[in-house]
Amino acid sequence: MIRTLVVDDEPLARRGIRARLARAGGYAIVAECASGREAIGAIREHNPDVVFLDVQMPGIDGFGVIREIGAERMPVVIFVTAYDTHALRAFDAHALDYLLKPIDDDRFASALERARRRVAERDESAVARRLVALMQEVGSAADVSHAGQTARVDSPATPPPPGRIVVRDRDRVLLIDVSDIDWIGADGDYVRVHAAGKSHLLRDTMAAMEGRLDSSTFVRIHRSAIVNVDRIRELRPYSSREYSVILRDGTRLRLSRRYRDRLRTHLGGEL
């Protein structure tokens, strides 16, 4: 069962989410909260896998909950809001998805399926990390010779082949061609590589990924996003000084003012 927290200051909204989760099956509600302050305590106490988080609440709002807990320690977040203007800000806060009130049943089902996959990926990644650590520990112990002998020192690991990124997927190791990457986004302690219609979770930092990629092809447009310039379809104004970057597959990302000059260089100053 996926441990779930429902946070909304409207009892009717909480009841609707609760009913939909019951029909879907596989989700266990560990707590319901009517405020951001209650949500902070419940997340720390129950450590849920998924939280349905209302954006606008009295006192601490949904974004304030994430700031208090820390994005890297948050469960999978699905924002619930009556205003679609919060959508881009929700993704900036590393939300998996957002639902507009009144909630559409098909949209809710889609968000649930994405949440199931994300929780499974996190669990698999945690298992993989523990397995790798165990293998390293066993390997180190095996390398230590018997009493009176010295330990063997291994040479550094060979770096991955140029033009490819190594991703661990369950019991497999995938080599992803950099040319297939559409964009890369921050995801808590990880980065999520979107390539060839699939996404892969990689334990790395945005700064490290930016340093490994060819700067003539990839450009950072936000602290949480790096894009392949060849995949950009159009730019649309987001505010007086900011834009939404829309990729060929319809993905919409935010271009922040801090990184605007970098993209302008790639576009020949047309921005």
C-alpha positions in Angstrom: 0.0 0.0 0.0 1.2 3.5 -0.8 1.1 5.7 2.3 -0.8 8.9 1.5 -1.4 12.2 3.2 -4.3 14.5 2.2 -3.9 18.2 2.9 -6.7 20.7 2.2 -8.5 23.3 4.3 -11.8 22.3 2.7 -13.5 19.2 4.2 -15.4 18.6 1.0 -12.2 18.6 -1.0 -10.6 16.1 1.4 -13.6 13.9 1.2 -13.5 13.9 -2.6 -9.8 12.9 -2.7 -10.5 10.2 -0.1 -13.3 8.7 -2.1 -11.3 8.6 -5.3 -8.3 7.0 -3.5 -10.7 4.3 -2.1 -12.0 3.6 -5.6 -8.5 3.4 -7.1 -7.2 1.0 -4.4 -3.6 0.6 -3.3 -3.5 3.8 -1.3 -3.7 4.0 2.5 -4.4 7.4 3.9 -2.2 7.8 7.0 -3.6 11.3 7.9 -5.7 14.2 6.8 -4.8 17.8 7.5 -6.6 21.1 7.2 -3.6 23.4 7.4 0.0 23.8 6.3 1.2 23.6 10.0 -0.7 20.3 10.5 0.8 19.0 7.2 4.4 19.7 8.4 3.8 17.7 11.6 2.1 14.8 9.8 4.9 14.5 7.2 7.5 14.3 9.9 5.4 11.9 12.0 4.1 9.5 9.3 6.7 9.8 6.5 4.1 9.3 3.7 5.0 8.2 0.2 2.6 10.7 -1.5 1.0 13.9 -0.4 -2.0 15.6 -2.0 -1.2 19.2 -1.1 -3.6 22.2 -1.4 -1.8 25.3 -2.6 -3.9 28.0 -0.8 -4.4 27.5 2.9 -4.6 29.9 5.8 -1.3 30.5 7.5 1.3 28.3 5.8 0.4 27.5 2.2 1.5 24.4 0.2 4.7 26.0 -1.0 5.5 27.0 2.6 5.1 23.3 3.6 7.8 22.3 1.1 10.1 25.1 2.2 9.7 24.0 5.9 10.3 20.3 5.2 12.8 20.8 2.4 12.2 19.7 -1.2 14.7 16.8 -0.9 12.9 15.3 2.1 9.4 15.7 0.7 7.3 12.8 -0.3 5.9 12.7 -3.9 3.8 15.8 -4.1 0.6 16.3 -6.1 -0.6 19.9 -5.8 -4.3 20.6 -5.7 -5.4 24.1 -6.6 -8.2 26.1 -8.0 -5.9 28.3 -10.1 -3.9 27.1 -13.0 -1.5 30.1 -12.6 0.2 28.0 -9.9 1.1 25.3 -12.3 4.7 26.5 -13.2 5.5 27.4 -9.7 4.3 23.9 -8.6 6.8 22.3 -10.9 9.5 24.6 -9.7 8.8 23.2 -6.2 9.5 19.7 -7.7 5.8 18.6 -7.6 5.0 15.5 -9.6 1.8 16.9 -10.8 -1.0 19.3 -10.1 -4.8 19.0 -10.1 -7.2 21.7 -10.8 -10.4 22.0 -8.7 -13.0 20.7 -9.5 -10.9 17.6 -10.0 -11.4 15.7 -13.2 -11.6 11.9 -12.7 -9.4 11.1 -15.7 -6.8 13.7 -14.7 -6.9 12.2 -11.1 -6.3 8.7 -12.4 -3.4 9.9 -14.5 -1.8 11.6 -11.5 -2.2 8.5 -9.5 -0.5 6.3 -12.1 2.4 8.7 -12.2 2.6 8.7 -8.4 2.7 4.9 -8.4 5.6 4.9 -10.8 7.5 7.5 -8.9 7.2 5.8 -5.6 8.3 2.5 -7.2 11.3 4.3 -8.8 12.3 5.8 -5.4 12.0 2.4 -3.7 14.0 0.7 -6.4 16.7 3.4 -6.3 17.0 3.1 -2.6 17.3 -0.7 -2.9 19.9 -0.3 -5.6 21.9 2.2 -3.5 21.9 -0.3 -0.6 23.0 -3.1 -2.9 25.8 -1.1 -4.4 27.0 -0.1 -0.9 26.9 -3.7 0.3 28.8 -4.9 -2.8 31.4 -2.2 -2.2 31.7 -3.2 1.5 32.1 -6.9 0.6 34.6 -6.0 -2.1 36.6 -3.9 0.3 36.7 -6.7 2.9 37.8 -9.2 0.2 40.6 -7.0 -0.9 42.1 -6.8 2.6 44.7 -9.5 2.8 45.3 -11.7 5.7 47.3 -10.6 8.7 50.7 -9.2 7.9 49.8 -8.4 4.2 48.8 -5.1 2.7 45.5 -4.3 1.1 45.1 -4.0 -2.6 44.5 -0.6 -4.0 42.2 -0.5 -7.1 42.8 2.0 -9.9 40.0 4.6 -10.4 37.0 3.5 -12.3 37.0 4.1 -16.1 34.8 7.1 -17.0 31.7 6.4 -19.1 32.1 6.5 -22.8 32.0 10.0 -24.3 28.5 11.0 -25.5 26.7 8.6 -23.1 25.3 8.8 -19.6 25.2 5.7 -17.4 21.9 5.0 -15.6 21.2 2.1 -13.2 17.7 0.7 -13.9 16.8 -2.1 -11.4 19.4 -4.8 -12.2 20.5 -3.3 -15.5 22.9 -0.5 -16.4 21.7 1.6 -19.3 23.9 3.7 -21.6 21.8 6.7 -22.8 23.0 8.6 -25.8 23.3 12.2 -25.0 21.9 13.1 -28.4 18.6 11.4 -27.2 18.2 13.7 -24.2 15.4 16.2 -24.4 15.8 17.8 -21.0 17.0 17.1 -17.5 15.2 18.2 -14.3 16.0 18.3 -10.6 14.2 15.7 -8.5 15.1 16.0 -4.9 18.5 14.4 -4.3 18.4 13.1 -7.9 18.1 14.4 -11.5 15.6 13.0 -13.9 16.8 12.5 -17.5 14.1 12.7 -20.1 15.2 10.9 -23.3 13.5 9.2 -26.2 10.1 9.3 -24.5 11.3 7.8 -21.2 12.6 9.3 -18.0 15.4 7.9 -15.8 16.3 8.8 -12.2 20.0 9.4 -11.7 21.7 10.2 -8.4 23.6 13.3 -9.4 23.4 17.1 -9.2 22.3 19.6 -11.8 25.7 21.3 -11.6 27.5 18.0 -12.3 25.2 17.2 -15.2 25.7 20.7 -16.7 29.4 20.3 -16.5 29.3 16.9 -18.3 27.1 18.1 -21.2 28.2 19.9 -24.3 27.4 23.6 -23.7 26.9 24.2 -27.4 23.8 21.9 -27.3 22.6 22.0 -23.8 21.7 25.1 -21.8 20.5 25.6 -18.3 17.3 27.6 -18.3 16.5 27.3 -14.6 18.0 26.0 -11.4 15.8 23.0 -11.9 16.1 22.5 -15.7 18.6 21.9 -18.5 17.3 21.6 -22.0 18.6 20.4 -25.4 18.3 23.5 -27.5 17.5 21.5 -30.6 14.3 20.3 -28.8 12.9 23.8 -28.2 9.8 24.6 -30.3 8.8 28.0 -29.0 9.0 30.6 -26.2 5.9 32.2 -24.7 5.8 35.1 -22.2 5.3 33.9 -18.7 5.5 37.3 -16.9 6.9 40.7 -17.8 10.5 39.4 -17.8 10.2 35.6 -17.9 9.3 33.0 -20.5 7.9 29.5 -20.8 10.1 27.2 -22.9 8.0 24.8 -24.9 9.7 21.7 -26.3 8.7 19.7 -29.4 6.8 17.1 -27.3 4.8 19.8 -25.5 6.8 19.9 -22.3 6.6 23.3 -20.8 9.5 24.6 -18.7 10.2 27.9 -17.1 13.1 30.2 -18.2 14.2 32.2 -15.2 15.7 35.6 -15.4 19.0 34.3 -14.0 19.6 32.0 -16.9 18.0 34.1 -19.7 21.3 35.4 -21.1 22.5 31.8 -21.6 19.6 31.0 -23.8 19.8 34.3 -25.6 23.4 33.4 -26.7 22.1 30.1 -28.2 19.3 32.0 -30.0 21.6 34.6 -31.5 20.3 37.4 -29.2 16.7 37.0 -30.3 15.1 37.1 -26.8 
